Amino acid sequence: MTTISLSAANTLPNDGPDGCLVGRIWLPGADGGPTPVLIRNGGVHDLTGVSPTLAGLLALDDPAAAARAGGGERLGDVEAILANSAHQSLDVNQPYFLAPADLQALKACGVTFVRSMLERVIEEKAKGDPDQAAEIRVVIGDEIGESLADVVPGSDEAARIKAVLTERGMWSQYLEVGIGPDAEVFTKAQPMAAVGTGAEIGIHPKSTWNNPEPEVVLSIAPSGKIVGACLGNDVNLRDFEGRSALLLGKAKDNRASCAVGPFIRLFDDGFNLDHVRAMEISLTVQGTDGYELQGQSSLAEISRDLADLAAYARGPHNQFPDGLLLFTGTLFAPTEDRDSPGQGFTHHLGDIVTIANPMLGSLTNQVNHTDKIPPWTFGIGALMANLAGRGLL
């Protein structure tokens, strides 16, 4: 089986120590446990003196300044800890990286790009059957593809298009959230359930049509302020969601189906939301059989601005006292055939999925069935008990 190999060269952003990178490691030993850390000059530094949780750090007025000022004991070398974070070679007696998320809610926006919006419409029309997708894709593209490219969601033009498409029997719940006035925001996973770089990601064993969703993930403070960003994989079961939108929870929230990382890059003088708005996100899938898929997702093509998505998720009607990580949607919806003609892409067990951007680094995971990945057992209660036992609360 193809194995994951993690290093500073293939994981860190291109500008390395210039960015303010924070994350979490598992610190082994009787007095160990989940520990927020700062990546600096090749070292991994303890941030528990600033906050015992990453969520607490991100809630501060200036998280980047606090992290840089409060970086404490060097806990290890970033190269060594990355190498130990690949799931095949993991030594639990040595430090390894976790997902850069603890108490934050894990939320996601859907249908924020026209191309992927049309793929959701195709899933719906095909009832989750990949054999029907190719024919429907042609019909949908001919009927409405070009007409939606420049439509502003919630605009008068969007309302006019809705009326026309409804009359022609082409309207869809996915078009409703794609160009309608209300964005789709759903719960991707429970707090503490995300996996980090090097870990396995989960596909339900009953799924025969699924794909990765490479996305930028915004780190949002309890106040609603966007304080940083990282990469994410919103693993998706296209057949489940295509059968019924009410199966969205089953399509999206399964063991290890939410990957974020490798680190959160905090906003500072050299990195802000405009940098994120201009990002190109790359995705590579490498199969154990030599198969390779590559794709790009440009945030310049997003239908709703990132600040609007954040304000829609966290505003007068919904608060998050511990902050949230918000997946912002994907342009990438792989359609090229992998197995049978007309069936498009689906994962194989053992696929290595790498999502990358020069300013955020690379997030690498390997596909397995959800029932074969070790169960998630360390939740919020366990975290509180651990921190209390370490004298950090």
C-alpha positions in Angstrom: 0.0 0.0 0.0 1.1 3.5 -0.8 2.2 5.3 2.4 2.2 8.9 3.6 5.5 10.6 4.2 5.3 14.0 6.0 8.1 16.5 6.2 8.6 20.2 6.7 9.3 20.5 3.0 6.0 18.9 1.9 3.8 20.3 4.7 4.7 23.8 5.7 3.8 27.0 3.7 6.3 28.2 1.2 7.3 31.1 3.5 7.7 28.8 6.4 8.5 30.7 9.6 7.3 34.0 8.3 3.6 33.1 9.0 2.1 32.7 12.4 1.3 29.0 12.4 -0.6 27.5 15.4 -1.8 23.9 15.9 -2.1 21.1 18.3 0.0 18.1 19.2 -0.5 15.1 21.4 2.2 15.3 24.1 2.8 11.8 25.4 3.5 10.8 29.0 1.6 10.7 32.3 1.4 14.5 32.3 0.7 14.8 28.5 -2.3 15.3 26.3 -3.6 17.7 23.6 -1.4 20.8 23.6 -1.8 24.0 21.6 1.5 24.9 19.9 3.3 27.6 17.8 5.5 26.6 14.9 8.6 28.8 15.0 12.2 28.4 13.5 11.8 24.7 13.0 10.6 24.1 16.5 7.2 23.3 18.1 6.6 25.5 21.1 4.1 25.1 24.0 1.3 27.6 24.1 -0.5 26.4 27.2 0.9 29.4 29.1 -1.3 31.5 26.8 -4.3 29.2 26.7 -4.8 25.5 27.5 -7.0 25.2 24.4 -6.6 26.5 20.8 -10.1 27.8 21.0 -9.1 30.0 23.9 -6.1 31.4 22.0 -8.2 32.2 19.0 -10.7 34.1 21.1 -8.1 36.7 22.2 -8.1 40.2 20.8 -4.9 39.5 18.8 -4.2 35.8 18.6 -1.1 36.2 16.4 0.6 38.7 18.8 -0.4 36.6 21.8 1.0 33.4 20.2 4.3 35.0 19.3 4.7 36.6 22.7 3.7 33.6 24.6 5.4 30.8 22.8 7.0 28.8 25.6 9.0 25.6 26.0 10.3 23.9 22.8 8.5 20.6 22.7 10.2 19.1 19.7 11.4 19.5 16.2 8.7 20.1 13.5 10.4 17.7 11.2 10.3 14.8 13.7 6.8 15.5 14.9 5.5 15.6 11.3 7.3 12.4 10.4 5.6 10.7 13.4 2.1 12.0 12.4 1.7 9.7 9.4 -0.8 7.1 10.5 1.2 4.1 9.3 4.3 5.0 11.3 2.7 6.6 14.3 4.4 6.0 17.6 2.0 7.1 20.4 5.0 7.4 22.7 6.3 10.4 20.7 4.6 13.7 20.0 2.4 13.9 16.9 0.2 16.5 15.3 -3.6 16.6 15.8 -6.2 18.7 13.9 -5.9 22.4 14.8 -9.3 22.4 16.4 -10.6 21.5 19.9 -13.6 23.3 21.3 -14.6 25.1 18.1 -17.8 24.2 16.3 -17.1 22.5 12.9 -19.4 24.0 10.3 -19.5 24.1 6.5 -21.0 26.1 3.7 -22.2 24.3 0.7 -23.0 25.2 -2.9 -20.8 28.3 -3.0 -19.4 27.7 -6.5 -21.5 27.4 -9.7 -19.6 24.4 -11.0 -20.0 22.3 -7.9 -23.6 23.7 -7.5 -24.4 22.1 -10.9 -22.9 18.8 -9.7 -25.2 18.8 -6.7 -28.1 19.4 -9.1 -26.9 16.4 -11.1 -26.7 14.2 -8.0 -30.2 15.2 -7.1 -31.6 14.5 -10.6 -29.7 11.2 -10.8 -31.0 10.1 -7.4 -27.4 9.2 -6.3 -26.9 6.8 -9.3 -23.6 7.5 -11.0 -24.7 5.6 -14.1 -27.2 8.4 -14.9 -24.9 11.3 -14.1 -23.1 11.7 -17.4 -26.3 12.1 -19.5 -27.9 14.4 -16.9 -24.6 16.5 -16.8 -24.9 17.2 -20.5 -28.6 18.2 -20.2 -28.0 20.4 -17.2 -25.0 22.1 -18.7 -26.9 22.8 -22.0 -29.9 24.2 -20.1 -28.5 26.4 -17.3 -24.8 26.1 -17.0 -23.6 29.3 -18.7 -26.6 31.4 -17.5 -25.6 31.1 -13.8 -21.9 31.9 -14.0 -22.2 35.6 -13.2 -25.3 35.7 -11.1 -25.1 37.4 -7.7 -26.9 35.3 -5.0 -30.0 36.9 -3.7 -30.1 39.5 -6.5 -33.1 40.5 -8.7 -31.5 38.7 -11.6 -31.2 35.5 -9.4 -35.0 35.8 -8.6 -35.7 36.2 -12.3 -33.7 33.1 -13.2 -35.5 31.2 -10.5 -38.8 32.0 -12.0 -37.7 31.0 -15.5 -36.2 27.7 -14.3 -39.2 26.8 -12.1 -41.4 27.3 -15.1 -39.2 24.9 -17.1 -39.1 22.3 -14.3 -35.4 22.8 -13.8 -35.4 24.4 -10.3 -33.6 22.6 -7.5 -33.0 22.9 -3.8 -29.3 23.3 -4.7 -30.0 26.2 -7.0 -32.0 27.7 -4.1 -29.0 27.9 -1.8 -26.5 28.5 -4.6 -28.1 31.7 -6.0 -31.0 32.3 -3.6 -30.8 34.8 -0.7 -29.9 32.3 2.0 -26.6 30.4 2.1 -26.3 26.7 3.1 -24.5 26.3 6.4 -24.5 22.8 8.0 -22.7 21.0 10.8 -19.8 19.1 9.4 -18.7 17.3 12.5 -18.8 17.5 16.3 -16.2 19.5 18.1 -13.0 17.4 18.7 -14.0 15.0 15.8 -11.7 16.5 13.1 -8.6 14.7 12.1 -5.3 16.3 11.1 -2.6 15.8 8.5 -1.2 12.3 8.2 -4.4 10.7 9.6 -6.8 8.4 7.7 -10.0 9.9 6.3 -13.3 7.9 6.3 -15.6 6.8 3.6 -18.7 4.8 4.5 -18.4 1.2 3.3 -21.8 1.3 1.7 -20.9 4.3 -0.5 -19.9 3.7 -4.1 -19.8 7.3 -5.3 -17.8 9.7 -3.2 -15.1 12.4 -3.4 -12.8 14.8 -1.6 -13.8 18.4 -1.3 -10.7 20.6 -1.0 -11.6 23.8 0.8 -10.3 26.8 2.7 -11.5 26.8 6.3 -11.9 30.1 8.2 -11.1 30.3 11.8 -13.7 32.6 13.4 -13.6 33.9 17.0 -16.6 34.0 19.3 -17.0 37.7 18.4 -17.5 36.8 14.7 -14.1 38.1 13.7 -12.2 36.0 11.2 -8.7 35.5 12.7 -7.1 33.0 10.4 -7.4 30.2 7.9 -6.4 26.6 7.2 -7.1 23.9 4.7 -9.9 21.3 4.9 -11.3 18.2 3.3 -15.1 18.1 3.5 -15.3 14.4 2.6 -18.5 13.8 0.7 -20.7 10.7 -0.2 -22.4 11.8 -3.4 -24.6 8.7 -3.6 -26.1 9.2 -0.1 -26.8 12.9 -0.6 -28.1 12.4 -4.1 -30.7 9.9 -2.9 -32.1 12.5 -0.5 -30.9 15.9 0.9 -32.2 14.7 4.2 -29.3 12.3 4.2 -26.8 15.2 4.3 -25.8 14.2 7.8 -24.9 10.7 6.7 -23.2 12.0 3.6 -21.0 14.4 5.5 -20.6 13.4 9.2 -18.9 10.1 9.6 -15.9 8.9 11.5 -12.8 10.8 10.3 -14.8 12.5 7.5 -13.6 16.0 8.5 -9.9 16.8 8.0 -8.4 20.2 8.8 -4.8 21.5 8.9 -2.0 21.2 8.8 -2.0 24.4 10.9 -4.1 27.5 11.3 -2.3 30.5 9.8 -3.3 33.5 11.9 -4.0 36.9 10.4 -1.2 39.4 11.0 0.6 42.3 9.1 1.7 39.9 6.4 -1.5 37.8 6.0 -5.1 38.8 5.8 -8.5 37.9 4.3 -7.6 39.4 1.0 -4.8 36.8 0.6 -7.4 34.1 1.3 -9.8 35.6 -1.3 -7.1 35.3 -4.0 -6.1 31.7 -3.1 -5.8 28.8 -5.5 -6.3 25.4 -3.8 -4.8 22.3 -5.4 -5.8 18.8 -4.9 -4.0 15.6 -5.8 -5.4 12.0 -5.4 -2.8 9.2 -5.7 -4.2 5.7 -5.9 -2.4 2.5 -4.9 -2.9 1.3 -8.5 -0.9 4.2 -9.9 -4.0 6.3 -10.6 -3.6 10.1 -10.2 -6.1 12.9 -10.3 -5.2 16.6 -10.1 -7.4 19.6 -9.8 -7.5 23.3 -8.9 -10.1 25.4 -7.0 -9.9 29.2 -7.2 -11.6 31.3 -4.5 -11.9 34.1 -7.0 -14.8 32.2 -8.5 -16.8 31.9 -5.2 -20.3 33.1 -5.5 -20.5 34.6 -2.0 -17.7 36.6 -0.4 -15.9 34.9 2.5 -16.8 37.7 4.9 -20.5 37.3 4.0 -20.3 33.5 4.6 -18.8 34.1 8.1 -21.4 36.7 8.9 -24.2 34.4 7.8 -22.9 31.5 9.9 -22.3 33.6 13.0 -24.5 36.6 13.5 -27.6 37.9 15.3 -29.3 34.5 15.0 -26.5 32.1 16.0 -23.5 32.4 18.3 -20.5 30.2 19.0 -19.0 30.9 22.4 -15.9 28.8 21.6 -15.6 30.0 18.0 -15.9 28.0 14.9 -14.1 26.6 11.9 -16.1 27.3 8.8 -15.5 25.3 5.6 -16.2 27.7 2.7 -17.2 25.3 -0.1 -15.4 23.9 -3.1 -15.2 24.6 -6.8 -13.7 21.1 -7.4 -16.2 18.3 -8.3 -14.3 15.5 -10.1 -16.2 14.1 -13.1 -13.6 12.2 -15.1 -14.1 8.5 -15.2 -12.1 6.3 -12.9 -13.7 2.9 -13.1 -16.6 2.5 -15.5 -17.4 4.8 -18.4 -19.9 7.5 -17.5 -19.6 6.9 -13.7 -17.1 9.7 -13.0 -14.7 9.7 -10.0 -15.0 7.8 -6.8 -12.4 7.0 -4.1 -10.6 3.7 -3.8 -9.3 2.5 -0.4 -5.7 3.6 0.1 -6.0 6.8 -1.9 -3.7 9.5 -0.7 -5.4 12.9 -0.8 -3.2 16.1 -0.7 -4.8 19.6 -0.5 -2.3 22.4 -0.8 -1.8 26.1 -1.0 1.6 28.0 -0.9 0.5 30.2 2.0 -1.3 27.5 4.1 0.9 24.4 3.4 -0.4 20.9 2.6 -3.0 18.7 4.2 -2.4 15.0 3.5 -4.7 12.1 4.4 -5.3 8.5 3.3 -8.7 7.0 2.6 -10.1 4.0 4.5 -13.6 2.7 5.4 -15.1 4.4 8.4 -15.5 1.1 10.3 -11.8 0.3 9.8 -10.4 3.5 11.3 -9.9 3.5 15.1 -12.9 4.9 16.9 -13.0 8.5 18.1 -13.1 8.4 21.9 -11.4 11.5 23.1 -14.1 14.2 23.3 -14.7 17.4 25.2 -15.3 15.6 28.5 -12.0 13.8 28.2 -10.2 17.0 27.2 -11.5 18.8 30.3 -10.5 16.0 32.6 -7.0 15.9 31.0 -6.4 19.6 31.3 -7.6 19.6 34.9 -5.3 16.7 35.7 -2.4 18.7 34.2 -3.2 21.7 36.3 -4.1 23.8 33.2 -7.6 24.7 34.2 
